[in-house]
Amino acid sequence: MGYYLSTQILTLINSKNCAEIFIKKLTKIKFWRNYYCFAHNFANFDSFFILPALIKAGGKIIQIFIRNNNIIFLYCRVGNINFTFRDTFLHIGLPLSKIFKMIGWKKNFLVMFKKRNLLVYLSFDVIGLTRFVYFLSSMTVRLYGQNMLGYISIAQFAFEIYKSIFMFKIVYFLSQHLRQMLQPYFTGNKILITKNIAKKLFFYDVNSMYPFMMLKNLPNNYLGIKSKEKLNTFFGFAGVVILKQPKNTFYCNFKKGILFSEEIKMLIKNGYKFKFYYFIRFKAEKLFNEYIQHFYLLKKFSKLKFWTYFSKICLNSLYGKFATKISKKNALQLSMAINSYSRVEMIQYRQKYFIYSDTDSIIYDQYLKKKYIGKDIGMMKLVDIIEHGYFIPNYYTYLTKSSRIIKAKGMIKKVNPILKGLIFNFKLAYFKKKSWKIFLQETVFKFTYTPNNVIYYYKKIKKGFDWIGKLY
């Protein structure tokens, strides 16, 4: 374990009880009563060692924030000394190696591992993280008057920047009753797959999809609920039941719910018929134009890769903050409308045959028309030309001429973590047949594809494979 104090003292601890030694050493330093500690990936790694060491030292937890069963913030007191732990990964969302590379700090991992010089490796990480903390803190204070590291996550920081600098109109929070009405229908764009295995494909992605949707009119001030409204002039949300829908739809599969008015109008144009029960009217306003324009221009014209990435995460982090609980109220209607606008935007790209589509990307078996492609916000860009690909919900993998891409999330990522994060070689055998395999380096898993779209997977045992379950 290594740590670096603000007094520019680097300490390395080589012991099984390194976390306990770390706490003891800090408590013995005279005149220091408050420690602000930053660890990269504290939630998923460091907290597993730090929290037991604090409790063993007689520490009392004053405040703790937990997300997805992981500790993202910890404020603890040992005797008369206070410890505050934050996770810098929640501010940037990248491993240290990529951060150092973007900023321009060189690091030769290969030489370090070949020589097994782990002390040098650890020292570089600790000193580099310290430099990055000072860099990020001073940069955000100078530019926006807010210390990014004073907040738990990038979403909280983006929200504070918006409130203090770019908020020119009042954002109205919903009452608890309205929030409970709308919350069950706050969903993202549905993942759609028309073919599980394909080749010679083109992967397209929308430039800053959610920020682009934030430039549109959004429901802000709640005006009331009525039983009848003229749909042409109505703006807000409506409780509906679907009476009729087109056969080969790639849009929605629910029968009853609450939908945004602009989404309803688009669905009606595509052949849907609704029965309306009530109308929740809101005032239409543009709230985020200055914020989006500032960070998008920073992203577009910045020459430093870190600035480009920083502006990108600020753009994508703000809208979700309005769906979180704030003093028993929130502005969930804004996030719901932004999600609805994104679904409306994607439907125009689903009119023709596609292989895979999610929130802001789509995969075709042919090139997209040039009129949809560009560098401006809201335009499509070509991400990859795919040689071979495999697609199921929450997981896809494909080969290009120069690389292999693996994306997994949700339960699949938890059940089989090997699918994401490790570099392995896979081959698609029996490409046009009913059965196929994914070979890892040690052939750990076997997948069987059946005509009724059920993917069974098996774990490697001494004699053959043992059935675990099905993915889809």
Residue, then its C-alpha position, 0 to 999 in steps of 0.5 A: m500500500g502506498y500513500y502521499l501526504s500533502t507535505q510531499i512525503l511518500t510512504l510505502i507499506n509492505s504488510k498484510n495489515c497495511a490498512e491498519i498500519f496506515i490508520k495508526k500512522l496518521t493518528k500519531i501525527k501531531f497537530w493534524r485533526n482532519y484528513y481528506c483522503f482520495a483513492h481511485n476506485f475506493a468504492n470497489f476496492d480500497s473501501f474493503f480494506i479501509l473500513p475494517a481497519l477504521i472499525k478495528a482502530g475504534g472508529k465511529i462512522i459519522q456519515i456514509f453513502i452507499r450506491n449499488n452496495n459499494i461505499i462511495f463516500l465515508y466520513c469517520r472519526v477515530g478518537n479526536i481525528n476525522f477521516t473523509f474518504r472520496d473516490t476519484f474514479l466517480h469524478i472521471g470514470l477512467p483508470l489512472s493509466k488513461i488519465f495520465k495518458m490524456i494529461g501527457w504523463k508517460k508511464n511504461f507499464l511493460v518495463m515495470f512488469k517485466k522487471r517486476n518493479l512493483l514499488v516503482y509502479l505503486s509509487f508512480d500511481v500514488i504520486g500521479l494520483t496526488r498530482f491529478v487531485y491538485f490539477l483537477s481541484s485547481m482547474t475547476v476552482r479557477l474556471y467555475g469557482q467550484n472544487m470538483l473534489g468537494y463533491i461525491s461524483i461528476a453528476q453532483f459537480a455538474f449540477e452545482i455548476y449549472k445552478s451557480i453559473f448557467m441557471f437563468k430560469i427557475v427549475y421547478f421540482l415535482s411534489q412527492h405525489l407527482r414523482q411517485m406517479l411518473q417514476p415507474y415510467f422513467t425508462g431509457n431507450k429499449i435495446l432492439i436486436t433483429k439478428n444475433i450473428a452477422k458480418k460486414l456491418f456499420f456501427y453508427d453513434v449519435n454525437s452527444m445524444y442526451p445533450f442534444m435533447m436537452l436543447k429542446n423544449l422541456p416540461n418545467n412548471y406544473l400547471g395541473i391535471k385535466s381529463k380532456e385536452k387538445l393533443n395538437t397544443f398539449f405539452g406534458f404527460a398523458g396516461v394512455v392505453i394502446l388500442k392499436q399498433p403496427k405489426n412490425t414495430f421496433y418502438c414500444n411494447f407496453k399496453k398502459g402507461i404515462l407517455f410524454s406528449e411529443e412521443i405520443k404525437m410521433l407514435i400516432k404518426n407511425g400507426y398507433k392509436f391511444k385511449f387517453y385517461y388524463f393529461i398532466r400539463f407543464k409549461a414548455e421552456k428551454l433550460f440548458n442551452e447555455y450550459i450545453q453550448h459551453f461544454y460542447l464548444l469546449k469539447k469540439f475545439s479543445k486540443l487537449k484530450f483531457w479537456t475533451y473528455f472532461s467536457k463530455i462527462c459534464l455534458n452527459s452527467l447533468y440530466g440524470k441528476f434531476a431524476t434523483k431525490i432532492s429534499k423529497k422532491n425532484a425534477l423527474q419530468l425533465s429527465m423523462a422528457i429527455n429520454s422520450y426525445s431520444r426515443v423519438e430521435m432514434i425512431q427515424y433511424r429504425q425505419k430501415y432494416f438494422i441489426y442492433s440499436d440502443t439508446d444512441s447507437i445503431i448497427y446497419d448492414q449498409y452505409l447510412k445516407k450522408k445527410y445524417i452524418g456530420k460532426d455537429i451535435g445530434m448528427m451521426k458518426l461512423v464508429d466502426i466497420i464490423e467484420h463479424g459480430y454477435f449481439i444479445p441484450n446487454y452484451y455484444t462483441y465484434l471484430t474489426k480489421s484492427s481490434r476486438i470490442i466487448k461490451a457487457k453490462g447488467m446481470i451478464k456482466k455480474v454472472n460472467p465478468i470474463l466477458k468484459g475487461l479481459i483481453f482474450n481471443f475469440k472465434l466464431a465457429y460454424f458461422k452460418k450454422k445453428s451452433w457456435k462457440i466462443f473460445l477464450q484463452e483456456t476455453v472456459f465457456k461454451f455457448t449454444y445458439t438455438p433457432n428460438n433465440v435462447i442462448y444456453y451457456y456452460k462452464k468448463i469442467k474436467k469432463g466436458f461442460d456443465w450447464i449453468g443457465k440461459l442468457y436470452 
